Amino acid sequence: MTALALALMLAACSVSTPSDKGPVLRLPDGRLLKECNKPVALPDYALSPNQVEAYWMQDRAALLACGWNKKAIQDFYRNRDNLLRN
């Protein structure tokens, strides 16, 4: 009977030992890892107000897209890490 109890205790201990492989870490979507667009290159002449506005809008759109991607990456890692902790 003692041998059976000892075998059961040892079997129970093996369940609580950590795996040698560890967790499998997912990577974020590759599209989120791309570099942000550089600022728009301005021409070497005076710009009209309409041209200034057009270049500004291009830069602003690129800045917003970059910010959304960076936030998505932060959210991805925050969510993944929370899942690993639980």
N, C-alpha and C positions, 0 to 999 in steps of 0.2 A: 504494500500500500504506500509506503514511504517513497519508493521508487516511482510510482505512478504520480504522486503529488509533485515530486521534484521535476518530472518530465513535463507536467502541465505548467508549472511555474516557468520553466525555461522556455517553453513554447510561447507563453504569454509575453515574456521579455523580448522575444525576437520581433514581435509586432511593433513594439515601441521604439526600436532602433531606427535611426534615420537611414534613408536609402543612399547607396553609394553614388547613384547617378545625380541626385539633386533635382531641383525643378527645371523644367524645360522653359526657357525664356523666349517668348515671341518677340519679333522685331516689328517696329512700326512700318506702315505702308511706305514704300520707297519714294512715293510722290511727296510725302511730307518732309523728306530729308533733303530735297533739292535746295540749292542755294537761292537766296532771295535775289530778285532783279536788282541790278545796279541802277543808280539814278540815271534819268534820261540825259543823254549828251546834248547839250545846247549848241546850236550853230554859232558861228563866229561873226554874227551881225546882230544889229538891233532887232528886237522882236516886237511885233504888234501886241496889243493887249489880248487879242484873241489867241495868238500863238502862245503867249505866256500862260494863259488859262489852259490851253490844250496840253502843254508840257506838264503843268502843275497837276492836272487831272490824271495823266499817265503815271506820274510819280506817286500820287496819292493812292491810286488803285493798286499799284505794286506794293506800297507800304502796308495797306490793309490786308492784301493777300498773304504777305509775309507774316504779319502778325497773327492771322488766323492759323497759318501752318504751324507757327511756333507754339501757339496755344494748344493746337491739336496734339502736338508731340508731348507737351507737358501733361495734358490730360491722359494720353496713352500710358505714359510711364507711371503717373500717379495711380491710375486704375489698376495697371498690372501689378505694381508694388503692393497695393492694398489687397489684391487677390492672393498674393504670395504670403502675406502676413496672416491671412485667415485660414 
